[in-house]
């Protein structure tokens, strides 16, 4: 009521209240009084999705006429402007950028017909002025300039659920509040129906296994999965989380994996997709939405924040999205890096920014402080609570961490390390059982022993990938090797006959086509006979290579063709490669140079066969064969002598050590 009264009295106000406590009613309340008939409220919203959400809320719950001015509905088109000036709307929803655009200023803020009807300016999620105004949305920081176009008695109402001392000071300055005379109400942001829980990640963060508790082990219907928001401050991490949860759901209930229960949601998607995803999330009984905007969904059971957000305000805002419906209870989980428990917060000075030239010393001192923390510091502050080992004991501490009111993170690290917090996992340790990760397997899975690839399996896998490509990917821009590359074929054909779980371990995370073609490939592999072929021992290979590295044997190997007895040259019946339209050269397909002697043609060092060329009929093939000496009875002695002499000359030139 304080916010509604302030608008009617023309007083500025700054109001803090918990998420879900009805802050929207502050904008709607005055319009239910006949004394403000024909007046209009300008409401600044940070996100387009929130604008659309509020349009529905004002219309359905309060019966008010509302318009959102944004790019999806024509923005400040002449038709919309004429309707606004005609008094058709009670509330106008705008972004900071739209409010300060030239079109909005020239057509509305400079129009006395409009400004004398403005009742108030309400800034929703006002903490964004401080958090976003300094970097990627600078128009938040300059919202106060709108006051220059409005009558002096038009109040500005700042509404937020998180108002730290630093943010409050910033709001009063940037919104140009008077030093005295404004209304300030702090209703607190405590949500008694939402339990807070903080737990350190136990597994490597890249595995995302600490999120496995979101998908229950036993799933029969959609109702078995709690409706969940998962927040990640990085779009790539959000995509990885979606993939991990989708894979986990597929392993626990393949039928539900195709129902679209897990969806990403971030600024990279189109407005149409985000609108449909949010509508589906609202309708569905129990889906997951990652990186959600946090609109007013009443039946969210679980909110998970992946890793520390930038500020404490971010965490409180997101935790408040749980259980907003009447009579519901929820859980908000903050999964933090283990390093968060290893920062000594015994003095708040460690968080204060140091001015001037002392900045370098501050960093050095901070690093030293981290190195000098007691050995059991992290353990005593709860780093192992909620782990798979069930180490949930609480070690009482004589002092709580001090909070620096001017810290950039707003005391978030102090919140993580503070144990005696009411209404959370400290009061009720059984909450930890709801988010406990799977037990750590100490013994690593031994990789299968590799031998030499079995040709029969190689042929079958090459045939399979060609069949799959022709069947499912024939119009793609890649060939069949993109389905299953040669190195993967060599791996699968060199480990012998193994259990299908071994194939799954090898392919599930490393092969991108596992979800689409994995079951089919697994059936093929288990049906093939794949004997294990032992590789030659490394010791014998070293002995062989050591013996063959002598100077004499190297020369004999390189010029060994000269010791072959001359065989009269007979034009072989081999394919002729045309060159420049007149010459032809004999080519032995798929042969090595050493095979030439057996075919009646002594091999010459440096000669190129068809295996080394790009194939007949291409410019590369012509160039390759143009550099090859044609052997005939007339030039054999000259060529072989030149080859032997050249090899000996290069051997001497290398010196000892070859």
C-alpha positions in Angstrom: 0.0 0.0 0.0 2.9 2.3 0.6 3.8 2.3 -3.1 0.2 3.0 -4.1 -0.1 5.8 -1.6 3.2 7.4 -2.8 1.9 7.6 -6.3 -1.3 9.3 -5.3 0.6 11.8 -3.2 3.2 12.4 -5.8 6.1 11.2 -3.7 9.2 9.3 -4.9 9.5 5.8 -3.4 12.0 3.0 -3.2 10.4 -0.3 -2.2 12.0 -3.7 -1.5 9.8 -6.7 -1.3 10.3 -10.4 -1.8 9.7 -12.0 -5.2 6.1 -13.1 -5.6 4.8 -10.7 -3.0 2.7 -8.7 -5.4 4.9 -5.9 -6.5 2.9 -5.7 -9.8 -0.1 -4.5 -7.7 1.8 -1.3 -7.0 1.4 -0.3 -10.7 -2.2 -1.5 -10.9 -3.5 -0.2 -7.6 -4.0 3.5 -8.3 -6.0 2.8 -11.5 -8.7 1.1 -9.4 -9.5 4.6 -7.9 -11.8 6.8 -9.8 -9.7 9.9 -9.0 -7.0 8.9 -11.5 -9.3 8.1 -14.4 -7.7 8.9 -17.7 -4.2 8.9 -16.1 -1.4 6.7 -17.4 1.5 4.9 -15.8 4.9 4.3 -17.5 6.5 1.1 -16.3 10.1 0.3 -17.2 10.8 -3.4 -17.7 14.2 -5.0 -18.2 13.2 -7.8 -20.6 10.8 -8.3 -23.4 9.6 -11.6 -22.0 8.7 -9.8 -18.8 6.8 -7.2 -20.7 4.7 -9.9 -22.4 4.2 -11.6 -19.0 3.0 -8.3 -17.4 0.6 -7.5 -20.3 -1.2 -10.8 -19.5 -1.1 -10.2 -15.7 -2.5 -6.7 -15.8 -5.2 -7.7 -18.3 -6.3 -11.0 -16.7 -5.9 -10.2 -13.0 -6.6 -6.5 -12.8 -8.7 -5.9 -15.9 -6.5 -3.0 -17.1 -5.7 -2.0 -20.7 -1.9 -2.3 -21.3 0.4 -1.9 -24.2 4.0 -3.0 -24.5 6.1 -0.8 -26.8 8.8 -3.1 -28.4 10.0 -4.3 -31.7 7.6 -7.3 -31.8 4.4 -5.1 -31.9 5.3 -2.1 -34.0 6.9 -0.1 -31.2 6.0 3.6 -31.6 4.0 3.3 -34.7 1.6 6.1 -35.6 -1.4 3.9 -34.8 -0.1 3.0 -31.3 0.9 6.6 -30.6 -2.6 7.8 -31.5 -4.2 5.2 -29.2 -2.0 6.3 -26.3 -2.8 9.9 -26.8 -6.5 8.9 -27.1 -6.4 7.5 -23.6 -7.0 3.8 -24.5 -4.3 2.5 -22.2 -3.8 2.6 -18.4 -0.2 1.3 -18.4 2.6 1.6 -20.9 5.4 -1.0 -20.7 8.8 0.1 -22.1 12.4 -0.9 -22.0 15.0 1.7 -20.9 16.2 1.9 -24.5 12.7 2.6 -25.8 12.0 5.2 -23.1 15.1 7.2 -24.1 14.7 6.6 -27.9 14.3 9.7 -30.1 10.9 8.6 -31.3 9.4 8.1 -27.8 10.8 11.4 -26.6 9.6 13.4 -29.6 6.2 11.9 -30.0 5.3 11.4 -26.3 7.6 13.0 -23.7 7.7 16.3 -25.6 3.9 16.2 -26.1 2.1 18.1 -23.3 -1.1 16.2 -24.1 0.7 13.1 -22.9 2.9 14.3 -20.1 0.1 16.0 -18.1 -1.7 12.6 -18.0 1.3 10.7 -16.7 0.6 9.5 -13.1 4.0 7.9 -12.3 7.1 6.2 -13.6 7.7 2.7 -12.1 11.0 1.0 -12.5 10.6 -2.8 -12.1 13.7 -4.8 -11.1 15.4 -1.6 -10.2 18.6 -3.3 -9.1 19.3 -3.7 -12.9 20.2 0.0 -12.9 23.3 -0.8 -10.8 24.0 -4.2 -12.2 23.5 -3.7 -15.9 23.8 0.1 -16.3 27.6 0.0 -16.0 28.3 -2.4 -18.9 26.1 -4.0 -21.5 22.9 -1.9 -21.0 24.0 1.6 -20.3 20.6 3.1 -20.8 19.7 1.8 -17.4 22.2 4.1 -15.8 20.6 7.2 -17.6 16.9 6.5 -16.8 16.8 9.6 -14.6 16.9 11.9 -17.7 13.2 11.1 -18.3 12.3 13.3 -15.3 13.4 16.4 -17.3 10.4 15.9 -19.6 7.8 15.3 -16.9 6.0 17.6 -14.5 7.7 18.0 -11.1 4.9 16.2 -9.3 5.3 12.9 -11.3 6.9 10.5 -8.9 9.4 7.7 -9.7 8.8 4.4 -7.9 11.8 2.0 -7.8 10.8 -1.6 -7.0 13.1 -4.6 -6.4 13.5 -7.7 -4.4 17.2 -7.2 -3.7 18.4 -3.9 -2.4 21.9 -4.0 -0.9 23.4 -0.8 0.6 25.6 -0.3 -2.5 22.7 -0.7 -4.9 20.4 1.5 -2.9 23.0 4.3 -2.9 23.4 3.9 -6.7 19.6 4.0 -7.3 19.1 7.2 -5.3 21.8 8.9 -7.3 20.9 7.8 -10.9 17.1 8.3 -10.5 17.7 11.8 -9.0 15.9 11.2 -5.8 15.9 14.2 -3.4 18.0 13.7 -0.2 14.8 13.8 1.9 11.1 13.5 1.4 11.0 10.2 -0.5 9.3 7.0 0.8 11.5 4.1 1.7 9.9 0.7 2.5 11.8 -2.5 3.1 9.5 -5.5 3.4 12.4 -7.9 3.3 13.0 -10.6 0.7 12.6 -13.6 3.0 10.5 -16.4 1.5 9.4 -18.6 4.4 8.1 -21.3 1.9 11.4 -21.6 0.1 14.3 -23.5 1.7 17.8 -22.4 0.7 20.6 -24.9 0.3 24.3 -24.4 -0.6 26.5 -27.3 -1.6 30.0 -27.5 -3.1 30.4 -29.4 -6.4 31.9 -32.8 -5.8 32.6 -33.9 -9.4 34.6 -32.1 -12.1 32.5 -29.2 -13.2 32.8 -30.2 -16.9 31.0 -33.5 -16.1 27.9 -31.7 -14.6 27.2 -34.8 -12.6 26.4 -32.7 -9.5 23.1 -31.9 -11.3 22.1 -35.5 -11.5 19.7 -35.1 -8.6 17.3 -33.1 -10.8 16.4 -36.3 -12.7 15.2 -38.9 -10.2 16.7 -42.4 -10.4 13.2 -43.9 -10.8 11.0 -42.2 -13.4 7.6 -43.6 -14.5 5.7 -40.5 -15.5 6.4 -36.8 -16.1 5.0 -36.1 -12.7 8.0 -37.8 -11.1 10.3 -35.0 -12.3 10.1 -31.7 -10.3 9.4 -28.6 -12.3 12.8 -26.9 -12.3 14.6 -23.7 -13.2 18.3 -24.2 -13.8 20.3 -21.0 -14.0 23.7 -20.8 -15.7 25.5 -17.5 -16.2 27.1 -18.8 -19.4 25.2 -19.7 -22.6 27.6 -22.5 -23.5 27.4 -24.0 -20.0 23.6 -23.8 -20.3 23.7 -25.8 -23.5 26.0 -28.4 -22.0 23.7 -28.7 -19.0 20.7 -29.4 -21.4 22.7 -32.1 -23.2 23.7 -33.7 -19.9 20.2 -33.7 -18.4 18.8 -35.0 -21.7 21.3 -37.8 -21.8 20.5 -38.6 -18.2 16.8 -38.7 -18.8 17.3 -40.9 -21.8 19.2 -43.4 -19.7 16.6 -43.5 -17.0 13.4 -43.3 -19.1 14.0 -43.4 -22.9 10.3 -42.8 -23.6 10.2 -39.4 -21.9 13.5 -38.3 -23.5 11.6 -37.4 -26.7 8.9 -35.4 -25.0 10.8 -32.1 -25.0 10.8 -31.8 -21.2 14.2 -30.1 -21.0 14.6 -26.9 -23.0 17.2 -24.1 -23.2 16.1 -20.5 -22.8 18.4 -17.5 -23.3 18.9 -14.3 -25.3 20.3 -16.2 -28.4 16.9 -17.6 -29.2 14.1 -15.8 -31.2 11.2 -14.2 -29.5 8.9 -16.8 -31.1 10.8 -19.7 -29.6 11.0 -18.1 -26.2 7.3 -17.4 -26.2 6.5 -21.0 -27.1 9.0 -22.4 -24.6 7.7 -20.4 -21.8 4.1 -21.3 -22.7 5.0 -25.0 -22.7 6.9 -24.6 -19.4 3.8 -23.0 -17.9 1.5 -25.8 -19.2 3.6 -28.8 -18.6 3.4 -30.4 -15.2 7.1 -31.0 -14.6 9.6 -29.9 -17.2 13.1 -28.3 -16.8 14.0 -24.9 -18.2 17.6 -23.8 -18.3 18.7 -20.2 -18.1 15.2 -19.1 -17.7 14.2 -15.4 -17.4 12.3 -16.2 -14.3 8.8 -15.1 -15.2 5.9 -15.6 -12.9 5.3 -19.3 -12.9 3.5 -20.3 -9.7 4.3 -24.1 -9.5 8.1 -24.2 -9.8 9.3 -26.7 -7.2 13.1 -26.5 -7.6 15.5 -23.7 -8.6 19.2 -24.6 -9.2 22.0 -22.0 -9.7 25.0 -23.6 -11.4 28.1 -22.0 -9.9 28.4 -18.7 -8.2 26.5 -15.8 -9.9 28.0 -12.3 -10.0 26.2 -11.0 -6.9 24.1 -12.0 -4.0 21.2 -10.1 -5.6 21.3 -12.4 -8.5 21.0 -15.5 -6.3 18.2 -14.0 -4.2 16.3 -13.0 -7.3 16.6 -16.5 -8.8 15.9 -18.4 -5.6 12.7 -16.4 -5.2 11.3 -17.9 -8.4 10.5 -21.1 -6.5 7.0 -21.9 -5.1 5.3 -18.6 -6.0 1.8 -20.2 -5.9 -0.4 -20.1 -2.8 0.3 -23.0 -0.4 3.3 -24.3 -2.3 6.8 -25.0 -0.9 10.1 -25.0 -2.9 13.8 -25.6 -2.7 16.5 -23.3 -4.0 20.0 -24.9 -4.5 23.3 -23.0 -5.0 26.0 -25.3 -6.4 29.3 -23.6 -5.9 32.9 -24.2 -6.8 34.9 -25.8 -4.0 37.3 -22.9 -4.2 34.6 -20.7 -2.7 35.2 -22.4 0.7 39.0 -21.7 0.6 38.8 -17.9 0.7 39.5 -16.4 4.1 36.7 -14.0 4.9 37.8 -13.3 8.5 38.3 -9.6 7.5 36.0 -7.7 5.1 39.0 -5.8 3.8 39.9 -8.7 1.6 36.9 -7.7 -0.6 37.4 -4.0 -0.7 38.8 -2.5 -3.9 42.1 -0.8 -3.3 42.7 2.6 -4.8 45.6 4.0 -6.7 49.0 2.3 -6.8 48.3 -0.1 -4.0 46.2 -2.3 -6.3 49.1 -4.5 -7.2 50.0 -5.0 -3.5 46.4 -5.8 -2.8 46.4 -8.6 -5.3 49.6 -10.0 -3.9 48.3 -9.8 -0.4 45.1 -11.5 -1.4 47.0 -14.3 -3.0 49.1 -14.7 0.2 46.0 -14.7 2.3 44.6 -17.6 0.3 47.8 -19.6 0.6 47.9 -19.1 4.4 44.4 -20.3 5.3 44.3 -23.1 7.8 44.4 -26.6 6.5 40.9 -27.5 7.6 39.4 -24.1 6.8 37.3 -25.3 3.9 36.1 -28.3 5.8 35.1 -26.3 8.9 33.0 -24.0 6.6 31.0 -26.9 5.1 32.8 -27.8 1.9 31.9 -31.5 2.4 28.3 -31.0 3.5 25.8 -32.7 1.2 28.5 -34.8 -0.5 27.9 -38.4 -1.6 29.8 -39.6 1.5 27.1 -38.1 3.8 29.5 -35.8 5.7 26.8 -33.3 6.9 28.2 -32.5 10.3 28.3 -28.8 11.3 31.4 -27.6 13.1 30.4 -24.5 15.2 32.5 -21.5 14.5 33.3 -18.7 17.0 32.8 -15.9 14.5 30.8 -15.5 11.3 32.5 -14.0 8.2 32.3 -10.3 8.1 30.3 -8.7 5.3 31.7 -5.8 3.3 28.7 -3.7 2.4 30.6 -2.1 -0.5 31.9 -5.4 -2.0 31.2 -6.0 -5.6 29.6 -9.4 -5.0 27.4 -7.9 -2.2 28.6 -10.4 0.3 27.9 -13.5 -1.7 31.0 -15.4 -0.5 30.1 -14.6 3.1 26.7 -16.0 2.4 28.2 -19.3 1.1 30.6 -19.6 4.1 28.0 -18.7 6.8 26.7 -21.7 8.6 24.0 -20.6 11.1 21.4 -19.5 8.5 17.7 -20.1 9.5 15.2 -21.9 7.3 17.8 -23.8 5.2 19.8 -27.0 5.1 21.4 -26.0 8.4 18.1 -26.2 10.2 17.0 -29.3 8.3 20.0 -31.4 7.1 17.5 -33.8 5.4 17.3 -31.3 2.6 20.8 -32.3 1.6 19.5 -35.8 0.7 17.4 -34.2 -2.1 20.5 -32.9 -3.9 23.1 -35.4 -3.0 25.3 -36.4 -6.0 26.0 -40.0 -7.0 28.8 -41.7 -5.1 32.2 -41.2 -6.4 33.7 -44.3 -8.0 37.3 -44.5 -6.8 38.4 -47.1 -9.3 38.7 -45.7 -12.8 37.3 -47.7 -15.7 40.2 -49.5 -17.3 40.3 -48.7 -21.1 40.3 -51.8 -23.3 43.5 -53.2 -24.6 44.2 -52.3 -28.3 45.8 -54.6 -30.8 46.0 -54.4 -34.6 42.7 -53.6 -36.4 40.9 -56.6 -37.7 40.3 -56.1 -41.5 37.0 -57.9 -41.5 35.4 -55.6 -39.0 36.9 -52.6 -40.7 35.2 -53.5 -43.9 31.9 -54.1 -42.2 32.0 -50.7 -40.4 33.0 -48.9 -43.6 30.1 -50.5 -45.4 27.7 -49.6 -42.5 28.7 -45.9 -42.5 28.2 -45.7 -46.2 24.8 -47.3 -45.9 23.8 -44.9 -43.1 25.0 -41.9 -45.1 23.1 -43.0 -48.2 20.0 -43.6 -46.1 19.9 -40.6 -43.7 22.5 -38.0 -44.8 22.6 -38.2 -48.6 21.8 -34.5 -49.0 24.3 -33.3 -46.4 27.5 -31.4 -47.2 29.7 -34.1 -45.7 30.6 -37.6 -46.8 30.3 -40.9 -45.0 33.5 -40.4 -43.0 31.7 -37.7 -41.0 29.4 -40.5 -39.7 32.2 -42.7 -38.5 35.8 -41.6 -39.2 38.7 -44.0 -39.9 40.3 -43.5 -36.5 37.1 -44.6 -34.7 36.8 -47.7 -37.0 40.4 -48.6 -36.2 39.7 -48.3 -32.5 36.5 -50.4 -32.7 38.2 -53.1 -34.8 41.3 -53.4 -32.6 39.9 -54.2 -29.2 38.6 -57.7 -29.9 35.3 -59.0 -28.7 34.1 -57.0 -25.7 30.9 -56.4 -23.8 28.5 -53.8 -25.2 29.1 -51.7 -22.1 32.7 -51.1 -23.3 31.5 -49.9 -26.7 29.0 -47.6 -24.8 31.8 -46.2 -22.7 33.9 -45.5 -25.8 31.3 -43.9 -27.9 28.6 -42.3 -25.8 30.5 -39.1 -25.0 33.0 -39.1 -27.8 30.9 -39.9 -30.8 28.5 -37.1 -31.8 26.0 -39.5 -33.6 25.5 -41.7 -30.5 22.0 -40.5 -29.8 20.9 -41.0 -33.5 22.8 -44.0 -34.6 24.3 -45.5 -31.4 21.8 -48.4 -30.9 22.1 -49.4 -34.5 25.9 -49.4 -34.4 25.9 -51.2 -31.1 23.8 -54.0 -32.6 26.2 -54.3 -35.5 29.3 -54.4 -33.3 27.9 -57.1 -31.0 27.0 -59.3 -34.0 30.5 -59.2 -35.6 33.3 -61.7 -34.9 36.3 -59.5 -34.0 39.3 -61.6 -32.9 42.0 -59.7 -31.0 45.3 -59.4 -33.0 48.3 -58.8 -30.8 50.6 -56.0 -31.9 54.3 -56.7 -32.3 56.2 -56.0 -29.0 57.8 -52.6 -28.7 61.1 -54.1 -27.7 61.4 -56.1 -30.9 60.4 -53.0 -32.9 63.1 -51.0 -31.3 65.7 -53.7 -31.9 64.7 -54.0 -35.6 64.7 -50.2 -36.1 68.1 -50.0 -34.3 69.7 -52.6 -36.5 68.3 -51.1 -39.6 69.6 -47.7 -38.8 73.2 -48.5 -39.6 74.7 -46.6 -42.5 75.4 -49.6 -44.6 71.8 -51.0 -44.3 70.3 -47.6 -44.9 72.3 -47.2 -48.2 71.4 -50.7 -49.2 67.7 -50.1 -48.5 67.6 -46.8 -50.4 69.5 -48.1 -53.4 68.7 -51.7 -53.2 67.1 -51.8 -56.6 70.5 -51.4 -58.2 71.5 -54.9 -57.0 68.5 -56.5 -58.8 69.4 -58.5 -61.8 68.4 -56.7 -65.0 65.2 -58.1 -66.5 64.5 -57.2 -70.1 61.8 -54.6 -70.3 58.6 -55.7 -71.8 55.7 -53.2 -72.3 53.3 -54.4 -69.5 49.6 -54.6 -69.9 49.0 -51.8 -67.4 46.8 -48.7 -67.5 48.4 -45.8 -69.3 48.0 -42.3 -67.8 47.7 -39.7 -70.5 50.1 -36.7 -70.1 49.9 -33.6 -72.3 47.9 -35.6 -74.8 50.9 -37.5 -76.2 52.9 -39.5 -73.6 51.9 -42.4 -71.5 53.4 -43.9 -68.3 52.9 -47.3 -66.8 51.1 -47.3 -63.5 50.6 -50.2 -61.2 47.5 -49.5 -59.1 47.7 -50.0 -55.4 51.3 -51.2 -55.5 54.3 -50.1 -53.5 57.6 -49.3 -55.3 59.1 -52.6 -54.1 56.4 -54.4 -56.1 57.7 -53.1 -59.4 60.6 -55.6 -59.5 58.2 -58.5 -59.2 56.2 -57.1 -62.1 59.2 -56.9 -64.4 60.0 -53.2 -63.8 63.0 -52.4 -61.4 62.0 -49.9 -58.8 63.7 -46.5 -58.8 64.0 -44.5 -55.5 61.6 -41.6 -55.7 59.3 -43.2 -58.2 55.7 -42.6 -57.6 53.0 -45.2 -58.0 49.2 -44.7 -58.3 48.8 -45.1 -54.5 50.8 -42.0 -54.0 49.1 -40.0 -56.7 45.8 -38.4 -56.7 44.6 -40.8 -59.4 44.5 -40.6 -63.2 42.5 -37.9 -64.8 43.3 -35.0 -62.4 45.8 -32.2 -62.8 47.6 -33.4 -59.6 48.0 -36.9 -61.2 49.6 -35.4 -64.3 52.0 -33.3 -62.3 52.9 -36.3 -60.2 53.6 -38.6 -63.1 55.5 -35.9 -65.0 58.1 -36.1 -62.2 58.5 -39.9 -62.5 61.2 -41.3 -64.7 60.0 -43.8 -67.3 62.1 -46.9 -67.2 63.1 -48.5 -70.5 66.0 -50.7 -71.6 67.7 -47.7 -73.1 67.8 -45.5 -70.0 67.9 -48.1 -67.2 71.7 -48.0 -66.6 71.7 -44.2 -66.6 68.8 -43.9 -64.2 69.9 -46.6 -61.8 73.5 -45.2 -61.7 72.2 -41.7 -61.0 69.9 -43.1 -58.3 72.8 -44.9 -56.6 75.1 -42.0 -56.8 72.5 -39.6 -55.5 71.8 -41.7 -52.5 75.4 -42.2 -51.6 76.0 -38.5 -51.9 73.2 -37.6 -49.6 74.3 -40.2 -47.1 77.7 -38.8 -46.9 76.3 -35.3 -46.6 74.3 -36.1 -43.5 77.4 -37.0 -41.6 77.4 -39.4 -38.7 74.1 -40.1 -37.1 72.4 -40.1 -40.6 
